[in-house]
């Protein structure tokens, strides 16, 4: 499975060609909720199709990192009797 160090290295490799995004992601690294929100904004089109987008491999890695940390933020509703 992944750990923080492995995922941080993967993030650095993934965003090598996007230094401004990498700088922000590294700044948010210790605040996982904010990191998840930041990555979500990158992978979802929130600018009415004005973004160029990422190569498929970059998108895949960003989604992997996002999903790893987002799972800790899920709220599961349970019906109690």
Secondary structure, DSSP 8 states (H G I E B T S, - for coil): ---HHHHHHHHHHHTTT-HHHHHHHHHHTT-HHHHHHHHHHHHS--STT------HHHHHHHHHHHHHHHGGG--------
